[in-house]
Amino acid sequence: MIPPEGRPPDRKETEARRMLRAGPQPPVPPDLPARATVRGRRLLARRRLLHRAGTLLAVLALLTLALWAGVAQPWRPPPARTTPPVAGY
């Protein structure tokens, strides 16, 4: 069976199709959907927590940068190290 694209079928796909046609499938535990749902919810909750923590960290970093820039004013030239000469004294 050659796919419509004209290339030969993938070896892994051919092996998977052969295994599916081979015969009886192994029994699936009856509580598998419930366990998968619980695990999925746990992974989703963890992903949300990490996303919120990352967002909070980014906001804190931006606030820290803004506070530092307001205090240090790095765009201004540094103060002169010597006093300018006094003329007319």
PDB file of N, CA, C and O in Angstrom:
ATOM      1  N   MET A   1       0.846  -1.181   0.000  1.00  0.00           N
ATOM      2  CA  MET A   1       0.000   0.000   0.000  1.00  0.00           C
ATOM      3  C   MET A   1       0.890   1.243   0.000  1.00  0.00           C
ATOM      4  O   MET A   1       1.565   1.525   0.990  1.00  0.00           O
ATOM      5  N   ILE A   2       0.891   1.975  -1.095  1.00  0.00           N
ATOM      6  CA  ILE A   2       1.705   3.183  -1.225  1.00  0.00           C
ATOM      7  C   ILE A   2       0.817   4.397  -0.978  1.00  0.00           C
ATOM      8  O   ILE A   2      -0.259   4.512  -1.566  1.00  0.00           O
ATOM      9  N   PRO A   3       1.263   5.304  -0.109  1.00  0.00           N
ATOM     10  CA  PRO A   3       0.480   6.506   0.164  1.00  0.00           C
ATOM     11  C   PRO A   3       0.312   7.353  -1.088  1.00  0.00           C
ATOM     12  O   PRO A   3       1.084   7.204  -2.035  1.00  0.00           O
ATOM     13  N   PRO A   4      -0.684   8.244  -1.116  1.00  0.00           N
ATOM     14  CA  PRO A   4      -0.922   9.066  -2.296  1.00  0.00           C
ATOM     15  C   PRO A   4       0.236   9.995  -2.641  1.00  0.00           C
ATOM     16  O   PRO A   4       0.334  10.444  -3.784  1.00  0.00           O
ATOM     17  N   GLU A   5       1.111  10.296  -1.692  1.00  0.00           N
ATOM     18  CA  GLU A   5       2.235  11.191  -1.987  1.00  0.00           C
ATOM     19  C   GLU A   5       3.266  10.533  -2.901  1.00  0.00           C
ATOM     20  O   GLU A   5       4.110  11.224  -3.471  1.00  0.00           O
ATOM     21  N   GLY A   6       3.211   9.224  -3.046  1.00  0.00           N
ATOM     22  CA  GLY A   6       4.131   8.525  -3.920  1.00  0.00           C
ATOM     23  C   GLY A   6       5.357   7.973  -3.223  1.00  0.00           C
ATOM     24  O   GLY A   6       6.188   7.344  -3.878  1.00  0.00           O
ATOM     25  N   ARG A   7       5.504   8.175  -1.946  1.00  0.00           N
ATOM     26  CA  ARG A   7       6.661   7.636  -1.235  1.00  0.00           C
ATOM     27  C   ARG A   7       6.258   6.357  -0.516  1.00  0.00           C
ATOM     28  O   ARG A   7       5.085   6.170  -0.192  1.00  0.00           O
ATOM     29  N   PRO A   8       7.213   5.484  -0.265  1.00  0.00           N
ATOM     30  CA  PRO A   8       6.875   4.222   0.410  1.00  0.00           C
ATOM     31  C   PRO A   8       6.436   4.467   1.853  1.00  0.00           C
ATOM     32  O   PRO A   8       6.820   5.473   2.451  1.00  0.00           O
ATOM     33  N   PRO A   9       5.633   3.557   2.421  1.00  0.00           N
ATOM     34  CA  PRO A   9       5.170   3.752   3.796  1.00  0.00           C
ATOM     35  C   PRO A   9       6.321   3.690   4.798  1.00  0.00           C
ATOM     36  O   PRO A   9       7.341   3.045   4.557  1.00  0.00           O
ATOM     37  N   ASP A  10       6.137   4.356   5.896  1.00  0.00           N
ATOM     38  CA  ASP A  10       7.127   4.401   6.962  1.00  0.00           C
ATOM     39  C   ASP A  10       7.231   3.025   7.618  1.00  0.00           C
ATOM     40  O   ASP A  10       6.221   2.339   7.774  1.00  0.00           O
ATOM     41  N   ARG A  11       8.420   2.622   7.995  1.00  0.00           N
ATOM     42  CA  ARG A  11       8.625   1.315   8.620  1.00  0.00           C
ATOM     43  C   ARG A  11       7.853   1.203   9.930  1.00  0.00           C
ATOM     44  O   ARG A  11       7.244   0.169  10.206  1.00  0.00           O
ATOM     45  N   LYS A  12       7.874   2.269  10.744  1.00  0.00           N
ATOM     46  CA  LYS A  12       7.174   2.230  12.021  1.00  0.00           C
ATOM     47  C   LYS A  12       5.664   2.135  11.815  1.00  0.00           C
ATOM     48  O   LYS A  12       4.976   1.419  12.543  1.00  0.00           O
ATOM     49  N   GLU A  13       5.158   2.855  10.829  1.00  0.00           N
ATOM     50  CA  GLU A  13       3.723   2.794  10.547  1.00  0.00           C
ATOM     51  C   GLU A  13       3.327   1.400  10.078  1.00  0.00           C
ATOM     52  O   GLU A  13       2.293   0.875  10.490  1.00  0.00           O
ATOM     53  N   THR A  14       4.132   0.809   9.233  1.00  0.00           N
ATOM     54  CA  THR A  14       3.848  -0.542   8.748  1.00  0.00           C
ATOM     55  C   THR A  14       3.846  -1.537   9.906  1.00  0.00           C
ATOM     56  O   THR A  14       2.974  -2.403   9.978  1.00  0.00           O
ATOM     57  N   GLU A  15       4.811  -1.418  10.805  1.00  0.00           N
ATOM     58  CA  GLU A  15       4.890  -2.311  11.963  1.00  0.00           C
ATOM     59  C   GLU A  15       3.686  -2.122  12.889  1.00  0.00           C
ATOM     60  O   GLU A  15       3.143  -3.099  13.404  1.00  0.00           O
ATOM     61  N   ALA A  16       3.267  -0.874  13.104  1.00  0.00           N
ATOM     62  CA  ALA A  16       2.109  -0.611  13.957  1.00  0.00           C
ATOM     63  C   ALA A  16       0.841  -1.190  13.345  1.00  0.00           C
ATOM     64  O   ALA A  16       0.024  -1.774  14.057  1.00  0.00           O
ATOM     65  N   ARG A  17       0.666  -1.039  12.040  1.00  0.00           N
ATOM     66  CA  ARG A  17      -0.512  -1.608  11.376  1.00  0.00           C
ATOM     67  C   ARG A  17      -0.511  -3.135  11.479  1.00  0.00           C
ATOM     68  O   ARG A  17      -1.557  -3.744  11.700  1.00  0.00           O
ATOM     69  N   ARG A  18       0.655  -3.747  11.321  1.00  0.00           N
ATOM     70  CA  ARG A  18       0.750  -5.202  11.420  1.00  0.00           C
ATOM     71  C   ARG A  18       0.383  -5.669  12.821  1.00  0.00           C
ATOM     72  O   ARG A  18      -0.312  -6.672  12.981  1.00  0.00           O
ATOM     73  N   MET A  19       0.847  -4.946  13.836  1.00  0.00           N
ATOM     74  CA  MET A  19       0.537  -5.334  15.218  1.00  0.00           C
ATOM     75  C   MET A  19      -0.954  -5.187  15.523  1.00  0.00           C
ATOM     76  O   MET A  19      -1.528  -6.001  16.247  1.00  0.00           O
ATOM     77  N   LEU A  20      -1.578  -4.138  14.965  1.00  0.00           N
ATOM     78  CA  LEU A  20      -3.003  -3.932  15.204  1.00  0.00           C
ATOM     79  C   LEU A  20      -3.846  -5.025  14.542  1.00  0.00           C
ATOM     80  O   LEU A  20      -4.891  -5.406  15.070  1.00  0.00           O
ATOM     81  N   ARG A  21      -3.402  -5.524  13.401  1.00  0.00           N
ATOM     82  CA  ARG A  21      -4.140  -6.576  12.696  1.00  0.00           C
ATOM     83  C   ARG A  21      -3.831  -7.968  13.237  1.00  0.00           C
ATOM     84  O   ARG A  21      -4.526  -8.925  12.897  1.00  0.00           O
ATOM     85  N   ALA A  22      -2.799  -8.098  14.076  1.00  0.00           N
ATOM     86  CA  ALA A  22      -2.292  -9.415  14.478  1.00  0.00           C
ATOM     87  C   ALA A  22      -3.286 -10.232  15.279  1.00  0.00           C
ATOM     88  O   ALA A  22      -3.334 -11.450  15.107  1.00  0.00           O
ATOM     89  N   GLY A  23      -4.063  -9.638  16.127  1.00  0.00           N
ATOM     90  CA  GLY A  23      -4.958 -10.464  16.914  1.00  0.00           C
ATOM     91  C   GLY A  23      -5.480  -9.762  18.132  1.00  0.00           C
ATOM     92  O   GLY A  23      -5.618  -8.539  18.147  1.00  0.00           O
ATOM     93  N   PRO A  24      -5.773 -10.535  19.164  1.00  0.00           N
ATOM     94  CA  PRO A  24      -6.388  -9.945  20.353  1.00  0.00           C
ATOM     95  C   PRO A  24      -5.452  -8.934  21.018  1.00  0.00           C
ATOM     96  O   PRO A  24      -4.238  -9.122  21.098  1.00  0.00           O
ATOM     97  N   GLN A  25      -6.061  -7.880  21.479  1.00  0.00           N
ATOM     98  CA  GLN A  25      -5.305  -6.826  22.139  1.00  0.00           C
ATOM     99  C   GLN A  25      -5.213  -7.123  23.633  1.00  0.00           C
ATOM    100  O   GLN A  25      -6.091  -7.788  24.183  1.00  0.00           O
ATOM    101  N   PRO A  26      -4.171  -6.641  24.292  1.00  0.00           N
ATOM    102  CA  PRO A  26      -4.057  -6.872  25.741  1.00  0.00           C
ATOM    103  C   PRO A  26      -5.180  -6.138  26.479  1.00  0.00           C
ATOM    104  O   PRO A  26      -5.641  -5.091  26.025  1.00  0.00           O
ATOM    105  N   PRO A  27      -5.613  -6.681  27.601  1.00  0.00           N
ATOM    106  CA  PRO A  27      -6.699  -6.023  28.339  1.00  0.00           C
ATOM    107  C   PRO A  27      -6.240  -4.678  28.923  1.00  0.00           C
ATOM    108  O   PRO A  27      -5.090  -4.522  29.333  1.00  0.00           O
ATOM    109  N   VAL A  28      -7.151  -3.735  28.948  1.00  0.00           N
ATOM    110  CA  VAL A  28      -6.882  -2.410  29.481  1.00  0.00           C
ATOM    111  C   VAL A  28      -7.512  -2.326  30.867  1.00  0.00           C
ATOM    112  O   VAL A  28      -8.668  -2.719  31.029  1.00  0.00           O
ATOM    113  N   PRO A  29      -6.794  -1.829  31.869  1.00  0.00           N
ATOM    114  CA  PRO A  29      -7.382  -1.719  33.206  1.00  0.00           C
ATOM    115  C   PRO A  29      -8.643  -0.852  33.168  1.00  0.00           C
ATOM    116  O   PRO A  29      -8.673   0.167  32.479  1.00  0.00           O
ATOM    117  N   PRO A  30      -9.679  -1.251  33.901  1.00  0.00           N
ATOM    118  CA  PRO A  30     -10.932  -0.487  33.854  1.00  0.00           C
ATOM    119  C   PRO A  30     -10.819   0.914  34.452  1.00  0.00           C
ATOM    120  O   PRO A  30     -11.624   1.784  34.121  1.00  0.00           O
ATOM    121  N   ASP A  31      -9.840   1.150  35.325  1.00  0.00           N
ATOM    122  CA  ASP A  31      -9.706   2.474  35.936  1.00  0.00           C
ATOM    123  C   ASP A  31      -8.717   3.364  35.183  1.00  0.00           C
ATOM    124  O   ASP A  31      -8.337   4.424  35.681  1.00  0.00           O
ATOM    125  N   LEU A  32      -8.302   2.948  34.001  1.00  0.00           N
ATOM    126  CA  LEU A  32      -7.326   3.720  33.231  1.00  0.00           C
ATOM    127  C   LEU A  32      -7.822   5.130  32.886  1.00  0.00           C
ATOM    128  O   LEU A  32      -7.056   6.079  33.054  1.00  0.00           O
ATOM    129  N   PRO A  33      -9.057   5.315  32.414  1.00  0.00           N
ATOM    130  CA  PRO A  33      -9.500   6.686  32.113  1.00  0.00           C
ATOM    131  C   PRO A  33      -9.513   7.588  33.348  1.00  0.00           C
ATOM    132  O   PRO A  33      -9.161   8.765  33.262  1.00  0.00           O
ATOM    133  N   ALA A  34      -9.913   7.044  34.481  1.00  0.00           N
ATOM    134  CA  ALA A  34      -9.941   7.863  35.701  1.00  0.00           C
ATOM    135  C   ALA A  34      -8.527   8.255  36.117  1.00  0.00           C
ATOM    136  O   ALA A  34      -8.286   9.400  36.499  1.00  0.00           O
ATOM    137  N   ARG A  35      -7.596   7.314  36.046  1.00  0.00           N
ATOM    138  CA  ARG A  35      -6.206   7.636  36.404  1.00  0.00           C
ATOM    139  C   ARG A  35      -5.613   8.652  35.444  1.00  0.00           C
ATOM    140  O   ARG A  35      -4.891   9.557  35.864  1.00  0.00           O
ATOM    141  N   ALA A  36      -5.912   8.510  34.148  1.00  0.00           N
ATOM    142  CA  ALA A  36      -5.398   9.451  33.156  1.00  0.00           C
ATOM    143  C   ALA A  36      -5.972  10.852  33.391  1.00  0.00           C
ATOM    144  O   ALA A  36      -5.264  11.847  33.234  1.00  0.00           O
ATOM    145  N   THR A  37      -7.246  10.929  33.767  1.00  0.00           N
ATOM    146  CA  THR A  37      -7.869  12.220  34.045  1.00  0.00           C
ATOM    147  C   THR A  37      -7.217  12.892  35.251  1.00  0.00           C
ATOM    148  O   THR A  37      -6.925  14.087  35.220  1.00  0.00           O
ATOM    149  N   VAL A  38      -6.992  12.120  36.306  1.00  0.00           N
ATOM    150  CA  VAL A  38      -6.361  12.676  37.511  1.00  0.00           C
ATOM    151  C   VAL A  38      -4.952  13.157  37.195  1.00  0.00           C
ATOM    152  O   VAL A  38      -4.547  14.236  37.629  1.00  0.00           O
ATOM    153  N   ARG A  39      -4.210  12.361  36.442  1.00  0.00           N
ATOM    154  CA  ARG A  39      -2.839  12.752  36.094  1.00  0.00           C
ATOM    155  C   ARG A  39      -2.840  13.993  35.206  1.00  0.00           C
ATOM    156  O   ARG A  39      -2.010  14.886  35.381  1.00  0.00           O
ATOM    157  N   GLY A  40      -3.764  14.051  34.258  1.00  0.00           N
ATOM    158  CA  GLY A  40      -3.858  15.218  33.383  1.00  0.00           C
ATOM    159  C   GLY A  40      -4.177  16.479  34.155  1.00  0.00           C
ATOM    160  O   GLY A  40      -3.601  17.536  33.896  1.00  0.00           O
ATOM    161  N   ARG A  41      -5.103  16.370  35.112  1.00  0.00           N
ATOM    162  CA  ARG A  41      -5.433  17.544  35.925  1.00  0.00           C
ATOM    163  C   ARG A  41      -4.239  17.990  36.759  1.00  0.00           C
ATOM    164  O   ARG A  41      -3.993  19.185  36.916  1.00  0.00           O
ATOM    165  N   ARG A  42      -3.500  17.021  37.293  1.00  0.00           N
ATOM    166  CA  ARG A  42      -2.325  17.347  38.097  1.00  0.00           C
ATOM    167  C   ARG A  42      -1.271  18.046  37.240  1.00  0.00           C
ATOM    168  O   ARG A  42      -0.666  19.023  37.680  1.00  0.00           O
ATOM    169  N   LEU A  43      -1.047  17.550  36.014  1.00  0.00           N
ATOM    170  CA  LEU A  43      -0.068  18.174  35.123  1.00  0.00           C
ATOM    171  C   LEU A  43      -0.517  19.579  34.715  1.00  0.00           C
ATOM    172  O   LEU A  43       0.300  20.495  34.624  1.00  0.00           O
ATOM    173  N   LEU A  44      -1.818  19.740  34.470  1.00  0.00           N
ATOM    174  CA  LEU A  44      -2.331  21.054  34.101  1.00  0.00           C
ATOM    175  C   LEU A  44      -2.177  22.041  35.256  1.00  0.00           C
ATOM    176  O   LEU A  44      -1.794  23.192  35.044  1.00  0.00           O
ATOM    177  N   ALA A  45      -2.473  21.595  36.475  1.00  0.00           N
ATOM    178  CA  ALA A  45      -2.319  22.466  37.638  1.00  0.00           C
ATOM    179  C   ALA A  45      -0.849  22.859  37.823  1.00  0.00           C
ATOM    180  O   ALA A  45      -0.546  24.007  38.149  1.00  0.00           O
ATOM    181  N   ARG A  46       0.050  21.913  37.616  1.00  0.00           N
ATOM    182  CA  ARG A  46       1.483  22.217  37.748  1.00  0.00           C
ATOM    183  C   ARG A  46       1.924  23.216  36.682  1.00  0.00           C
ATOM    184  O   ARG A  46       2.679  24.144  36.971  1.00  0.00           O
ATOM    185  N   ARG A  47       1.455  23.026  35.456  1.00  0.00           N
ATOM    186  CA  ARG A  47       1.814  23.933  34.370  1.00  0.00           C
ATOM    187  C   ARG A  47       1.297  25.345  34.661  1.00  0.00           C
ATOM    188  O   ARG A  47       2.001  26.327  34.427  1.00  0.00           O
ATOM    189  N   ARG A  48       0.062  25.442  35.174  1.00  0.00           N
ATOM    190  CA  ARG A  48      -0.494  26.756  35.521  1.00  0.00           C
ATOM    191  C   ARG A  48       0.324  27.416  36.629  1.00  0.00           C
ATOM    192  O   ARG A  48       0.605  28.613  36.568  1.00  0.00           O
ATOM    193  N   LEU A  49       0.702  26.637  37.637  1.00  0.00           N
ATOM    194  CA  LEU A  49       1.491  27.178  38.740  1.00  0.00           C
ATOM    195  C   LEU A  49       2.836  27.696  38.243  1.00  0.00           C
ATOM    196  O   LEU A  49       3.269  28.781  38.631  1.00  0.00           O
ATOM    197  N   LEU A  50       3.497  26.921  37.384  1.00  0.00           N
ATOM    198  CA  LEU A  50       4.788  27.361  36.849  1.00  0.00           C
ATOM    199  C   LEU A  50       4.632  28.606  35.983  1.00  0.00           C
ATOM    200  O   LEU A  50       5.482  29.496  36.010  1.00  0.00           O
ATOM    201  N   HIS A  51       3.551  28.667  35.218  1.00  0.00           N
ATOM    202  CA  HIS A  51       3.317  29.842  34.382  1.00  0.00           C
ATOM    203  C   HIS A  51       3.093  31.075  35.248  1.00  0.00           C
ATOM    204  O   HIS A  51       3.644  32.140  34.970  1.00  0.00           O
ATOM    205  N   ARG A  52       2.288  30.935  36.291  1.00  0.00           N
ATOM    206  CA  ARG A  52       2.043  32.070  37.184  1.00  0.00           C
ATOM    207  C   ARG A  52       3.307  32.498  37.908  1.00  0.00           C
ATOM    208  O   ARG A  52       3.556  33.692  38.070  1.00  0.00           O
ATOM    209  N   ALA A  53       4.110  31.534  38.346  1.00  0.00           N
ATOM    210  CA  ALA A  53       5.364  31.865  39.026  1.00  0.00           C
ATOM    211  C   ALA A  53       6.327  32.573  38.069  1.00  0.00           C
ATOM    212  O   ALA A  53       6.997  33.530  38.457  1.00  0.00           O
ATOM    213  N   GLY A  54       6.393  32.110  36.841  1.00  0.00           N
ATOM    214  CA  GLY A  54       7.253  32.767  35.856  1.00  0.00           C
ATOM    215  C   GLY A  54       6.797  34.175  35.538  1.00  0.00           C
ATOM    216  O   GLY A  54       7.614  35.084  35.397  1.00  0.00           O
ATOM    217  N   THR A  55       5.483  34.355  35.425  1.00  0.00           N
ATOM    218  CA  THR A  55       4.950  35.693  35.173  1.00  0.00           C
ATOM    219  C   THR A  55       5.250  36.616  36.343  1.00  0.00           C
ATOM    220  O   THR A  55       5.657  37.761  36.143  1.00  0.00           O
ATOM    221  N   LEU A  56       5.053  36.128  37.560  1.00  0.00           N
ATOM    222  CA  LEU A  56       5.350  36.935  38.744  1.00  0.00           C
ATOM    223  C   LEU A  56       6.825  37.307  38.792  1.00  0.00           C
ATOM    224  O   LEU A  56       7.169  38.446  39.110  1.00  0.00           O
ATOM    225  N   LEU A  57       7.689  36.365  38.482  1.00  0.00           N
ATOM    226  CA  LEU A  57       9.125  36.635  38.469  1.00  0.00           C
ATOM    227  C   LEU A  57       9.479  37.685  37.421  1.00  0.00           C
ATOM    228  O   LEU A  57      10.303  38.561  37.683  1.00  0.00           O
ATOM    229  N   ALA A  58       8.871  37.612  36.241  1.00  0.00           N
ATOM    230  CA  ALA A  58       9.140  38.594  35.196  1.00  0.00           C
ATOM    231  C   ALA A  58       8.667  39.985  35.616  1.00  0.00           C
ATOM    232  O   ALA A  58       9.359  40.975  35.379  1.00  0.00           O
ATOM    233  N   VAL A  59       7.487  40.061  36.239  1.00  0.00           N
ATOM    234  CA  VAL A  59       6.971  41.353  36.694  1.00  0.00           C
ATOM    235  C   VAL A  59       7.880  41.931  37.777  1.00  0.00           C
ATOM    236  O   VAL A  59       8.183  43.124  37.758  1.00  0.00           O
ATOM    237  N   LEU A  60       8.313  41.099  38.715  1.00  0.00           N
ATOM    238  CA  LEU A  60       9.221  41.581  39.759  1.00  0.00           C
ATOM    239  C   LEU A  60      10.544  42.057  39.175  1.00  0.00           C
ATOM    240  O   LEU A  60      11.103  43.052  39.637  1.00  0.00           O
ATOM    241  N   ALA A  61      11.049  41.354  38.162  1.00  0.00           N
ATOM    242  CA  ALA A  61      12.298  41.777  37.526  1.00  0.00           C
ATOM    243  C   ALA A  61      12.124  43.132  36.842  1.00  0.00           C
ATOM    244  O   ALA A  61      13.004  43.989  36.921  1.00  0.00           O
ATOM    245  N   LEU A  62      10.987  43.325  36.171  1.00  0.00           N
ATOM    246  CA  LEU A  62      10.750  44.619  35.523  1.00  0.00           C
ATOM    247  C   LEU A  62      10.597  45.752  36.543  1.00  0.00           C
ATOM    248  O   LEU A  62      11.101  46.854  36.329  1.00  0.00           O
ATOM    249  N   LEU A  63       9.909  45.482  37.639  1.00  0.00           N
ATOM    250  CA  LEU A  63       9.770  46.494  38.681  1.00  0.00           C
ATOM    251  C   LEU A  63      11.121  46.843  39.295  1.00  0.00           C
ATOM    252  O   LEU A  63      11.408  48.011  39.556  1.00  0.00           O
ATOM    253  N   THR A  64      11.949  45.823  39.523  1.00  0.00           N
ATOM    254  CA  THR A  64      13.288  46.055  40.069  1.00  0.00           C
ATOM    255  C   THR A  64      14.126  46.887  39.106  1.00  0.00           C
ATOM    256  O   THR A  64      14.841  47.796  39.529  1.00  0.00           O
ATOM    257  N   LEU A  65      14.042  46.582  37.815  1.00  0.00           N
ATOM    258  CA  LEU A  65      14.788  47.344  36.817  1.00  0.00           C
ATOM    259  C   LEU A  65      14.316  48.788  36.778  1.00  0.00           C
ATOM    260  O   LEU A  65      15.129  49.709  36.702  1.00  0.00           O
ATOM    261  N   ALA A  66      12.987  48.991  36.831  1.00  0.00           N
ATOM    262  CA  ALA A  66      12.453  50.356  36.806  1.00  0.00           C
ATOM    263  C   ALA A  66      12.880  51.128  38.051  1.00  0.00           C
ATOM    264  O   ALA A  66      13.237  52.302  37.950  1.00  0.00           O
ATOM    265  N   LEU A  67      12.851  50.500  39.211  1.00  0.00           N
ATOM    266  CA  LEU A  67      13.266  51.160  40.446  1.00  0.00           C
ATOM    267  C   LEU A  67      14.750  51.516  40.397  1.00  0.00           C
ATOM    268  O   LEU A  67      15.134  52.624  40.770  1.00  0.00           O
ATOM    269  N   TRP A  68      15.576  50.590  39.943  1.00  0.00           N
ATOM    270  CA  TRP A  68      17.011  50.858  39.831  1.00  0.00           C
ATOM    271  C   TRP A  68      17.267  52.005  38.862  1.00  0.00           C
ATOM    272  O   TRP A  68      18.079  52.889  39.138  1.00  0.00           O
ATOM    273  N   ALA A  69      16.572  51.991  37.723  1.00  0.00           N
ATOM    274  CA  ALA A  69      16.786  53.045  36.728  1.00  0.00           C
ATOM    275  C   ALA A  69      16.341  54.399  37.273  1.00  0.00           C
ATOM    276  O   ALA A  69      16.956  55.424  36.978  1.00  0.00           O
ATOM    277  N   GLY A  70      15.275  54.403  38.066  1.00  0.00           N
ATOM    278  CA  GLY A  70      14.826  55.666  38.639  1.00  0.00           C
ATOM    279  C   GLY A  70      15.795  56.220  39.655  1.00  0.00           C
ATOM    280  O   GLY A  70      15.958  57.436  39.759  1.00  0.00           O
ATOM    281  N   VAL A  71      16.437  55.352  40.404  1.00  0.00           N
ATOM    282  CA  VAL A  71      17.373  55.810  41.440  1.00  0.00           C
ATOM    283  C   VAL A  71      18.751  56.109  40.845  1.00  0.00           C
ATOM    284  O   VAL A  71      19.328  57.158  41.132  1.00  0.00           O
ATOM    285  N   ALA A  72      19.277  55.222  40.039  1.00  0.00           N
ATOM    286  CA  ALA A  72      20.645  55.366  39.528  1.00  0.00           C
ATOM    287  C   ALA A  72      20.730  56.311  38.339  1.00  0.00           C
ATOM    288  O   ALA A  72      21.783  56.907  38.113  1.00  0.00           O
ATOM    289  N   GLN A  73      19.677  56.464  37.589  1.00  0.00           N
ATOM    290  CA  GLN A  73      19.641  57.284  36.374  1.00  0.00           C
ATOM    291  C   GLN A  73      20.881  57.046  35.516  1.00  0.00           C
ATOM    292  O   GLN A  73      21.712  57.941  35.365  1.00  0.00           O
ATOM    293  N   PRO A  74      21.007  55.859  34.962  1.00  0.00           N
ATOM    294  CA  PRO A  74      22.213  55.510  34.208  1.00  0.00           C
ATOM    295  C   PRO A  74      22.365  56.273  32.893  1.00  0.00           C
ATOM    296  O   PRO A  74      23.431  56.210  32.282  1.00  0.00           O
ATOM    297  N   TRP A  75      21.350  56.982  32.442  1.00  0.00           N
ATOM    298  CA  TRP A  75      21.443  57.735  31.199  1.00  0.00           C
ATOM    299  C   TRP A  75      22.162  59.075  31.396  1.00  0.00           C
ATOM    300  O   TRP A  75      22.568  59.696  30.413  1.00  0.00           O
ATOM    301  N   ARG A  76      22.327  59.529  32.627  1.00  0.00           N
ATOM    302  CA  ARG A  76      23.035  60.780  32.897  1.00  0.00           C
ATOM    303  C   ARG A  76      24.541  60.558  32.877  1.00  0.00           C
ATOM    304  O   ARG A  76      25.017  59.475  33.218  1.00  0.00           O
ATOM    305  N   PRO A  77      25.286  61.575  32.482  1.00  0.00           N
ATOM    306  CA  PRO A  77      26.745  61.417  32.521  1.00  0.00           C
ATOM    307  C   PRO A  77      27.223  61.372  33.972  1.00  0.00           C
ATOM    308  O   PRO A  77      26.586  61.951  34.852  1.00  0.00           O
ATOM    309  N   PRO A  78      28.322  60.699  34.222  1.00  0.00           N
ATOM    310  CA  PRO A  78      28.835  60.626  35.592  1.00  0.00           C
ATOM    311  C   PRO A  78      29.300  62.008  36.063  1.00  0.00           C
ATOM    312  O   PRO A  78      29.682  62.839  35.240  1.00  0.00           O
ATOM    313  N   PRO A  79      29.272  62.262  37.364  1.00  0.00           N
ATOM    314  CA  PRO A  79      29.702  63.569  37.862  1.00  0.00           C
ATOM    315  C   PRO A  79      31.202  63.772  37.623  1.00  0.00           C
ATOM    316  O   PRO A  79      31.976  62.818  37.550  1.00  0.00           O
ATOM    317  N   ALA A  80      31.576  65.025  37.507  1.00  0.00           N
ATOM    318  CA  ALA A  80      32.983  65.344  37.262  1.00  0.00           C
ATOM    319  C   ALA A  80      33.813  64.990  38.491  1.00  0.00           C
ATOM    320  O   ALA A  80      33.345  65.132  39.621  1.00  0.00           O
ATOM    321  N   ARG A  81      35.019  64.539  38.276  1.00  0.00           N
ATOM    322  CA  ARG A  81      35.882  64.130  39.376  1.00  0.00           C
ATOM    323  C   ARG A  81      36.636  65.333  39.965  1.00  0.00           C
ATOM    324  O   ARG A  81      37.046  65.311  41.126  1.00  0.00           O
ATOM    325  N   THR A  82      36.807  66.355  39.166  1.00  0.00           N
ATOM    326  CA  THR A  82      37.502  67.561  39.649  1.00  0.00           C
ATOM    327  C   THR A  82      36.575  68.757  39.513  1.00  0.00           C
ATOM    328  O   THR A  82      35.634  68.736  38.720  1.00  0.00           O
ATOM    329  N   THR A  83      36.838  69.769  40.268  1.00  0.00           N
ATOM    330  CA  THR A  83      36.035  70.989  40.170  1.00  0.00           C
ATOM    331  C   THR A  83      36.542  71.815  38.985  1.00  0.00           C
ATOM    332  O   THR A  83      37.741  71.833  38.708  1.00  0.00           O
ATOM    333  N   PRO A  84      35.653  72.481  38.303  1.00  0.00           N
ATOM    334  CA  PRO A  84      36.109  73.295  37.178  1.00  0.00           C
ATOM    335  C   PRO A  84      36.899  74.509  37.688  1.00  0.00           C
ATOM    336  O   PRO A  84      36.695  74.956  38.816  1.00  0.00           O
ATOM    337  N   PRO A  85      37.781  75.026  36.867  1.00  0.00           N
ATOM    338  CA  PRO A  85      38.556  76.196  37.299  1.00  0.00           C
ATOM    339  C   PRO A  85      37.632  77.397  37.502  1.00  0.00           C
ATOM    340  O   PRO A  85      36.672  77.605  36.760  1.00  0.00           O
ATOM    341  N   VAL A  86      37.952  78.166  38.517  1.00  0.00           N
ATOM    342  CA  VAL A  86      37.168  79.347  38.832  1.00  0.00           C
ATOM    343  C   VAL A  86      37.818  80.529  38.134  1.00  0.00           C
ATOM    344  O   VAL A  86      39.006  80.794  38.316  1.00  0.00           O
ATOM    345  N   ALA A  87      37.047  81.222  37.349  1.00  0.00           N
ATOM    346  CA  ALA A  87      37.590  82.389  36.612  1.00  0.00           C
ATOM    347  C   ALA A  87      37.083  83.673  37.269  1.00  0.00           C
ATOM    348  O   ALA A  87      35.936  83.737  37.709  1.00  0.00           O
ATOM    349  N   GLY A  88      37.919  84.668  37.332  1.00  0.00           N
ATOM    350  CA  GLY A  88      37.529  85.977  37.841  1.00  0.00           C
ATOM    351  C   GLY A  88      37.429  86.042  39.348  1.00  0.00           C
ATOM    352  O   GLY A  88      36.578  86.766  39.865  1.00  0.00           O
ATOM    353  N   TYR A  89      38.229  85.342  40.049  1.00  0.00           N
ATOM    354  CA  TYR A  89      38.185  85.386  41.506  1.00  0.00           C
ATOM    355  C   TYR A  89      39.287  86.195  42.072  1.00  0.00           C
ATOM    356  O   TYR A  89      39.390  86.331  43.291  1.00  0.00           O
TER     357      TYR A  89
END
